[in-house]
Amino acid sequence: MLHDPNQMTLFPKLPDDALEEMKHYGSQIQLNAGDVLFNEGDSNYSFHAVLDGEIEITKQVGGETRLLAIHRRGEFVGELSMLTGSAYIVNARAIASTQVLRIDIDTFKQILTDCSPLADVILTAMAGRSKDLEAQLRQQEKMAALGKLSAGLAHELNNPGAAARRAASLLRENFQNLQSLTLGLSCLTKEQLNLLVEIQNQATEYIANAPKLDPLTQSDKEDEVTDWLEERDVANAWKLAPTFVSAGLDSAKLDIISDRIPSDSLGNVLNWLETALSATGLINDIEQSTTRISELVKAIKGYTYMDQAPLQEIDVHEGIENTLLIFSCRIKKGIIIHRNYDRTLPRICAYASELNQVWTNLIDNAIDAMDGKGDLTISTCKDNNCLVVEIADTGIGIPEAIQSRIFEPFFTTKGVGKGTGLGLEITYRIVVNRHKGDIHVESKPGDTRFRVRLPIIKPVDNSCKESKGQSQ
């Protein structure tokens, strides 16, 4: 008699009596350690149950091979692909001498349609195995997304961090030079010192507000100042010129200094001025770098809603902007962002960190679809009692024939190893199941639009607390 399906374990498998009966429907194959049963992407569907030995189940995610399970006697693979008509979503390889029962697709479907006790056992076990596999892949999809964000954030933090460290090192050297150069100003009169202070203050203000010059104009101005310095035998003219040009000190303003400063002190005065102005520039660099680091930390804290209740009263624009900031290292390489925001939209009650995962998945897919180059347009508006977020890209588009399937578990248009097929399924669950909203896609080559509709509902109790985050 077949095993009672109600007695299935947490990780269901086929009992021995079911395996013995199934031997009448299939063929037994022998695998040696290292032999491949099938690869991800293969479409020669068959149902495989392990009779003896061990089968390793893996999946390519990004450039990494992820171990999902090791199947032993009674465990099986291949049923999802047979039923959905999609390619295998995992790799299967023997890691020991293994005997496998193989049942072809037509026979397998006949077993299920006969409604026999064997079919009940298979379907119950399949439900458990599918649920377990989906849970594993969903968690790995989340971890893969977190890995992408972490890599992008590390890259974004590294640049201002390295810039601040480099500026601090140069600043230390500048101050050492500035101390010795300041001693050389002791021979100047009070009026001459006041002139230097005034010129330094004017130059510092210019640095803070000066427009960036194009390379040709910058080079021409530097050549002019270099010639002026060399005519007066000022040492290190090539070093002083870029700083003076950046500070707005052209030859006319340098003439004012030379007219008021003794010629034998001019070189020391100009070197002191250049060192002081360089120090100001380096301080500005450190301030900008640390401000950037602070913005990134603030963005990731807002993205994850750290130290806040899961259910928040939020402005969706804040989450979108935090997500874009985290993706900035990928976006700035060739993607133009267009924002069509309706800033009058009300705040909504939402699972904030989960909603940010929706924006992450949709923006990540858009970047991939455009291969890193194109236009990404994000629009928000109100439609009756719903808030609508539309994310549009100019990528390759989704073929019309498969648009109805993109939210199915394990379905993906990406190549083998580039996706689990759960990113959009997770997005659908968060929007529809968690927030009682809706998500829809319209796509053609060069114009793909995902529309997320979220109900505008005020909480009836205090379960939804207002988020104190600020948009970036």
C-alpha positions in Angstrom: 0.0 0.0 0.0 1.3 3.5 -0.8 2.6 5.7 1.9 0.0 8.1 3.5 0.8 11.5 1.9 -0.3 13.2 5.2 2.8 11.8 6.8 5.1 13.7 4.6 8.1 15.3 6.3 9.2 18.9 6.1 11.2 18.1 3.0 8.8 15.6 1.2 10.1 12.7 -0.8 8.6 9.7 -2.5 8.3 6.7 -0.2 9.9 3.3 -1.1 6.6 1.7 -2.2 5.9 4.6 -4.5 9.4 4.3 -6.0 8.9 0.6 -6.6 5.6 1.2 -8.4 7.1 4.0 -10.5 9.8 1.7 -11.8 7.1 0.1 -14.1 6.7 3.5 -15.9 10.3 4.5 -16.5 13.8 3.4 -17.1 16.7 3.2 -14.7 20.0 5.0 -15.6 23.4 4.7 -13.9 25.5 7.8 -13.3 29.1 8.0 -12.1 30.4 10.8 -9.8 30.6 13.9 -12.0 28.1 12.8 -14.6 25.6 15.5 -15.6 21.9 14.6 -15.4 20.8 17.9 -17.1 21.9 21.5 -17.3 20.1 24.7 -16.6 18.5 25.8 -19.8 18.0 22.3 -21.3 14.6 21.5 -22.6 14.6 17.7 -23.0 12.1 17.3 -20.2 12.0 14.2 -18.1 11.0 13.4 -14.5 13.9 12.0 -12.4 13.7 10.3 -9.1 16.8 9.2 -7.2 16.9 5.5 -6.4 20.3 5.4 -4.9 23.3 7.7 -4.5 23.3 11.5 -4.5 22.4 14.2 -7.0 23.7 17.8 -6.5 21.3 20.6 -7.5 22.9 23.9 -8.3 22.0 27.2 -10.0 24.0 29.9 -11.7 23.2 33.3 -10.2 25.4 36.0 -11.6 28.9 34.5 -11.9 28.4 32.3 -8.9 27.3 28.6 -8.6 24.7 28.3 -5.8 24.1 25.0 -4.1 20.4 24.5 -3.6 20.1 20.9 -2.4 21.6 17.4 -2.5 18.9 14.8 -3.5 19.1 11.3 -2.2 16.8 8.3 -2.4 13.1 9.3 -3.0 13.8 12.9 -3.9 13.2 14.1 -7.5 13.8 16.9 -10.0 12.4 18.0 -13.4 8.7 18.2 -12.6 8.4 22.0 -12.8 9.9 22.2 -16.3 7.7 19.3 -17.5 4.5 21.0 -16.3 5.3 24.6 -17.3 7.0 23.8 -20.6 10.0 26.0 -19.6 13.7 25.0 -19.6 15.3 23.4 -16.6 15.9 26.1 -14.0 18.7 24.2 -12.2 21.7 22.0 -12.9 21.7 18.4 -11.7 25.0 16.4 -11.4 25.9 13.1 -9.7 28.4 13.5 -6.8 28.6 9.7 -6.2 27.7 6.5 -8.0 24.0 7.1 -8.5 21.0 5.3 -9.9 18.1 7.4 -11.2 14.6 6.6 -12.4 13.7 8.5 -15.6 10.1 8.9 -16.7 9.3 10.6 -20.0 6.9 13.6 -20.1 3.9 11.8 -21.7 4.0 8.9 -19.2 4.5 11.3 -16.3 1.5 13.4 -17.3 -0.6 10.2 -17.8 0.3 9.1 -14.2 -1.0 12.4 -12.9 -4.2 12.4 -15.0 -5.2 8.9 -13.9 -5.9 10.2 -10.4 -4.4 7.1 -8.9 -3.0 6.8 -5.3 0.4 7.1 -6.9 -0.6 10.5 -8.4 -1.7 11.7 -5.0 1.7 10.9 -3.5 3.6 12.5 -6.4 1.5 15.7 -6.4 1.8 16.1 -2.6 5.6 15.5 -2.7 5.9 17.9 -5.7 4.0 20.6 -3.8 6.4 20.3 -0.9 9.5 20.2 -3.0 8.4 23.1 -5.2 7.6 25.2 -2.1 11.0 24.5 -0.6 12.9 25.3 -3.9 10.9 28.5 -4.4 11.7 29.6 -0.9 15.4 29.0 -1.3 15.5 30.8 -4.7 13.5 33.7 -3.3 15.9 34.1 -0.5 18.9 33.9 -2.9 17.2 36.4 -5.2 17.0 38.8 -2.2 20.6 38.1 -1.3 21.7 38.6 -4.9 19.9 41.9 -5.0 21.5 42.9 -1.7 24.9 41.9 -3.2 24.4 44.2 -6.2 23.4 47.1 -3.9 26.3 46.4 -1.6 28.8 46.4 -4.5 27.3 49.6 -5.9 27.3 51.3 -2.5 30.9 50.2 -1.8 32.0 51.7 -5.1 30.2 54.9 -4.4 31.7 55.2 -0.9 35.2 54.3 -2.1 35.4 57.3 -4.4 34.7 60.1 -1.9 36.5 58.1 0.8 39.7 57.9 -1.3 39.3 61.6 -2.4 39.1 62.7 1.3 42.1 60.6 2.3 44.2 62.0 -0.6 43.1 65.6 0.2 43.9 65.2 3.9 47.4 63.9 3.1 48.1 66.8 0.7 46.6 69.2 3.3 49.1 68.0 5.9 51.9 68.7 3.5 50.5 72.1 2.6 50.3 73.3 6.2 53.9 72.3 6.8 55.0 74.3 3.8 52.7 77.2 4.9 54.4 77.5 8.3 57.8 78.1 6.8 56.5 80.4 4.0 54.6 82.5 6.6 57.9 83.3 8.3 59.1 85.0 5.1 56.2 87.5 5.3 57.7 89.2 8.5 59.4 91.8 6.4 56.2 93.1 4.9 54.4 96.2 6.1 50.9 96.1 7.7 49.4 97.6 4.5 51.0 94.9 2.4 49.8 92.1 4.7 46.3 93.5 4.6 46.5 93.5 0.8 47.4 89.8 0.8 44.6 89.0 3.2 42.1 90.8 1.0 43.3 89.1 -2.1 43.2 85.7 -0.4 39.6 86.3 0.8 38.5 87.4 -2.7 40.2 84.3 -4.2 38.6 82.0 -1.6 35.1 83.3 -2.4 35.8 82.9 -6.1 36.8 79.3 -5.6 33.5 78.6 -3.8 31.4 80.0 -6.6 33.5 79.8 -9.8 32.0 78.1 -12.9 34.0 75.1 -14.2 36.1 76.2 -17.3 36.3 74.1 -20.4 39.8 72.4 -20.8 40.9 74.7 -23.6 40.0 77.9 -21.8 41.7 76.6 -18.6 44.9 75.7 -20.5 45.0 79.2 -22.2 44.6 81.0 -18.9 47.3 78.8 -17.2 49.7 79.5 -20.1 49.1 83.3 -19.6 49.8 83.1 -15.8 52.8 80.9 -16.3 54.3 83.4 -18.7 53.7 86.2 -16.2 55.4 84.3 -13.4 58.4 83.2 -15.5 59.0 86.8 -16.7 59.4 87.7 -13.0 61.6 84.7 -12.2 59.1 83.2 -9.8 60.1 79.6 -9.0 57.7 76.7 -9.7 55.6 78.8 -12.1 54.1 75.6 -13.6 52.8 74.6 -10.1 51.4 78.0 -9.1 49.5 78.8 -12.3 46.7 76.2 -12.1 45.9 77.3 -8.5 45.8 81.0 -9.4 43.6 80.4 -12.4 41.2 78.3 -10.3 41.1 81.2 -7.8 40.4 83.8 -10.5 43.9 85.4 -10.3 44.8 86.4 -13.8 47.8 88.5 -14.9 45.9 91.8 -14.2 45.3 90.9 -10.6 48.8 89.6 -10.2 50.0 93.0 -11.4 48.3 94.6 -8.4 50.4 92.3 -6.1 53.7 92.9 -7.9 53.1 96.7 -7.8 52.7 96.7 -4.0 55.2 94.0 -3.0 59.0 94.4 -3.2 60.5 92.4 -6.0 62.8 90.4 -3.7 59.8 89.2 -1.7 57.4 88.6 -4.6 58.4 84.9 -5.1 57.9 84.0 -1.4 54.6 86.0 -1.3 53.2 84.2 -4.4 54.3 80.8 -3.1 52.6 81.5 0.2 49.4 82.6 -1.5 49.3 79.5 -3.7 49.9 77.2 -0.7 47.1 79.0 1.3 44.7 78.8 -1.6 45.5 75.1 -2.2 44.8 74.4 1.4 41.4 76.1 1.0 40.7 73.9 -2.1 41.7 70.8 -0.3 39.4 71.6 2.7 36.6 72.1 0.2 37.4 68.7 -1.4 37.3 67.0 2.1 33.9 68.7 2.9 32.4 67.6 -0.4 33.7 64.0 0.0 32.4 63.7 3.5 29.1 65.2 2.5 28.8 62.6 -0.2 29.5 59.8 2.2 26.9 61.2 4.6 24.4 61.4 1.8 25.0 57.7 0.9 24.8 56.5 4.5 21.5 58.5 4.9 20.2 57.0 1.7 20.9 53.4 2.7 19.4 54.0 6.1 16.3 55.5 4.4 16.3 52.6 1.9 16.2 49.9 4.5 14.1 52.0 7.0 16.5 51.0 9.8 15.3 51.3 13.4 11.7 52.0 12.2 8.5 49.9 12.2 7.9 47.8 9.1 4.7 49.6 8.3 5.3 53.3 7.6 3.5 56.3 6.4 5.8 57.3 3.6 6.4 59.5 0.5 7.1 57.1 -2.3 9.4 59.6 -3.9 11.9 59.2 -1.0 12.2 55.5 -1.6 12.6 55.9 -5.3 15.3 58.6 -4.9 17.2 56.5 -2.3 17.1 53.5 -4.7 18.4 55.7 -7.6 21.2 57.0 -5.4 22.3 53.4 -4.5 22.2 52.5 -8.3 24.1 55.7 -9.2 27.4 53.8 -10.1 25.5 51.9 -12.8 23.2 54.7 -13.9 25.9 57.4 -14.4 27.7 55.3 -17.1 25.2 56.1 -19.8 21.6 56.3 -18.5 19.7 59.6 -18.4 17.1 59.9 -15.6 13.8 61.8 -16.3 11.7 62.5 -13.2 8.0 63.4 -13.8 6.9 63.5 -10.1 3.6 64.8 -8.8 4.9 66.2 -5.5 1.4 66.9 -4.3 0.7 63.1 -3.9 -0.3 62.1 -0.3 1.8 59.9 1.9 0.6 56.3 2.0 0.8 53.5 4.5 3.2 50.9 3.2 5.8 48.3 4.1 8.5 50.7 3.2 11.5 48.5 2.9 9.6 45.9 0.8 8.3 48.7 -1.5 11.9 49.8 -2.0 12.6 46.2 -3.2 10.0 46.7 -5.8 11.7 49.9 -7.1 15.0 48.0 -6.9 13.8 45.1 -9.1 12.1 47.3 -11.7 15.0 49.7 -12.0 17.6 46.9 -12.1 15.6 45.2 -14.9 15.4 48.5 -16.8 19.1 49.0 -16.6 19.8 45.5 -17.8 17.2 45.9 -20.7 19.0 49.0 -21.8 22.4 47.4 -21.4 23.5 50.4 -19.3 22.6 53.1 -22.0 19.3 54.8 -22.6 16.5 56.9 -20.9 14.9 55.9 -17.7 11.7 57.8 -17.0 10.0 57.6 -13.6 6.6 59.2 -13.3 4.1 59.5 -10.4 0.5 60.6 -10.4 -2.9 60.0 -8.7 -5.6 58.0 -10.3 -8.9 58.0 -8.3 -8.0 56.4 -5.0 -4.7 55.0 -6.1 -1.1 56.3 -6.4 0.5 55.3 -9.6 4.3 54.9 -10.2 5.4 54.3 -13.8 9.0 53.2 -14.5 9.7 53.3 -18.3 12.9 52.4 -20.2 14.1 52.5 -23.8 15.5 49.0 -23.7 14.9 46.0 -26.0 11.4 45.4 -24.7 9.6 42.2 -23.7 8.1 40.1 -26.5 4.3 40.3 -26.5 4.0 36.5 -26.5 5.6 36.2 -23.0 4.3 39.4 -21.4 1.5 37.5 -19.6 4.1 35.2 -18.0 6.7 37.5 -16.6 5.3 37.5 -13.1 5.3 33.7 -12.9 7.8 32.0 -10.5 11.0 30.9 -12.2 10.1 32.6 -15.5 12.9 34.8 -16.9 13.9 36.3 -20.2 17.5 36.6 -19.0 20.2 34.1 -20.1 21.3 31.2 -18.1 23.0 32.3 -14.9 21.7 35.9 -15.1 18.5 35.5 -13.0 16.4 33.2 -10.9 13.1 34.2 -12.5 11.8 35.4 -9.1 12.6 39.2 -9.2 9.3 40.1 -10.8 7.4 37.4 -8.9 8.6 38.9 -5.6 7.7 42.4 -7.0 4.2 41.1 -7.8 3.7 39.5 -4.3 4.8 42.8 -2.6 2.5 45.0 -4.7 -0.5 42.8 -5.0 -0.5 40.5 -1.9 1.1 42.8 0.7 -0.2 46.2 -0.5 -3.4 45.2 -2.2 -2.3 47.1 -5.3 -1.7 46.1 -8.9 1.2 46.0 -11.4 0.9 46.0 -15.1 3.4 46.1 -18.0 3.2 47.4 -21.5 6.2 46.8 -23.8 7.5 47.2 -27.3 11.1 47.6 -28.5 12.4 50.9 -27.1 9.5 51.5 -24.8 8.7 49.3 -21.8 6.5 50.6 -19.0 5.8 49.0 -15.6 2.9 50.7 -13.8 2.5 50.1 -10.1 -0.8 51.1 -8.5 -0.9 51.5 -4.7 -4.2 52.2 -2.8 -4.2 55.5 -0.8 -5.6 54.2 2.5 -5.2 55.9 5.8 -4.7 53.5 8.7 -7.6 53.0 11.1 -5.3 52.6 14.1 -1.7 53.6 15.1 -0.1 50.7 13.3 1.3 52.9 10.6 3.8 55.4 11.9 5.1 58.4 10.0 8.5 58.0 8.4 10.9 60.8 9.3 13.2 60.2 6.3 14.0 63.0 3.9 14.3 62.8 0.2 17.8 63.1 -1.2 
